[in-house]
Amino acid sequence: MIKHLEKDFNEEIKDKKILVDFYAEWCGPCKMLTIVLDQIKEIDILKVDVDKFPKVAQEYGVMSVPSLFLMENGKVIKQHVGFMTNEEVREFIK
């Protein structure tokens, strides 16, 4: 399930495994990645607009978008910057 961050980032990421997509509306590769993420059903996905939530992006050191963070219980397990194919995303979340 894809959800867009609306309020409290820490509340959204605690107590679960989740894929966080830091993106921007103006970003072409982000739009392409959204199409890929729409096909991923194995994990919940939280989309964070870096223009609406710059403090969250800064806290996680996001310098480029798209940036994907695989998180579990509020901790970053791994991260990737740039577009990924469907197969690459599935491998990333394993």
C-alpha positions as CSV (number, residue, x, y, z in Angstrom):
1,M,0.0,0.0,0.0
2,I,1.3,3.4,-0.9
3,K,0.7,6.3,1.5
4,H,1.8,9.9,1.3
5,L,3.3,11.5,4.4
6,E,0.9,14.0,5.9
7,K,2.1,14.7,9.4
8,D,4.4,12.7,11.7
9,F,7.1,10.8,9.9
10,N,8.3,9.0,13.0
11,E,4.8,7.7,13.7
12,E,4.6,6.3,10.2
13,I,7.9,4.3,10.4
14,K,7.8,2.9,13.9
15,D,7.1,-0.8,14.6
16,K,7.2,-2.1,11.0
17,K,9.2,-2.7,7.9
18,I,8.5,0.0,5.3
19,L,9.9,1.4,2.1
20,V,10.3,5.2,2.2
21,D,10.4,7.0,-1.1
22,F,11.8,10.6,-0.9
23,Y,10.6,12.3,-4.1
24,A,9.7,15.7,-5.6
25,E,6.8,16.5,-7.9
26,W,9.1,18.2,-10.5
27,C,11.4,15.1,-10.7
28,G,11.1,13.0,-13.9
29,P,12.8,9.9,-12.5
30,C,10.6,10.1,-9.4
31,K,7.5,9.9,-11.6
32,M,8.9,6.9,-13.4
33,L,9.7,5.3,-10.0
34,T,6.1,5.9,-8.8
35,I,4.9,3.7,-11.7
36,V,7.2,0.9,-10.5
37,L,6.3,1.3,-6.9
38,D,2.6,1.1,-7.8
39,Q,3.3,-2.6,-8.7
40,I,5.0,-3.5,-5.4
41,K,2.6,-5.2,-3.0
42,E,5.0,-7.0,-0.7
43,I,5.7,-4.0,1.5
44,D,4.0,-0.7,2.6
45,I,5.5,2.3,0.9
46,L,5.6,5.8,2.4
47,K,6.1,8.6,-0.1
48,V,7.8,11.8,1.3
49,D,7.7,15.0,-0.8
50,V,11.0,16.7,0.0
51,D,9.6,20.1,-0.8
52,K,6.8,19.7,1.7
53,F,8.9,18.0,4.4
54,P,12.4,19.4,4.0
55,K,13.4,18.8,7.6
56,V,12.7,15.1,7.3
57,A,14.7,14.9,4.1
58,Q,17.6,16.8,5.8
59,E,17.4,14.6,8.8
60,Y,18.0,11.5,6.6
61,G,20.7,13.2,4.5
62,V,18.6,13.2,1.3
63,M,20.6,15.2,-1.3
64,S,19.1,13.7,-4.5
65,V,15.7,12.3,-5.5
66,P,14.4,9.8,-5.8
67,S,16.0,8.2,-2.7
68,L,14.6,5.0,-1.3
69,F,15.1,3.9,2.3
70,L,14.3,0.5,3.5
71,M,13.4,0.9,7.2
72,E,12.5,-1.5,10.0
73,N,11.3,-0.3,13.4
74,G,12.4,3.3,12.7
75,K,15.9,2.3,11.6
76,V,17.4,2.5,8.2
77,I,18.5,-0.9,6.9
78,K,19.6,0.2,3.4
79,Q,19.2,3.0,1.0
80,H,19.5,3.7,-2.7
81,V,19.6,6.9,-4.8
82,G,18.1,7.0,-8.3
83,F,15.6,5.2,-10.4
84,M,15.2,1.4,-9.9
85,T,13.4,-1.2,-12.1
86,N,10.6,-3.4,-10.7
87,E,13.1,-6.3,-10.3
88,E,15.7,-4.0,-8.6
89,V,13.1,-2.8,-6.1
90,R,12.0,-6.3,-5.3
91,E,15.6,-7.4,-4.7
92,F,16.2,-4.2,-2.6
93,I,13.3,-5.0,-0.2
94,K,14.3,-8.7,0.3
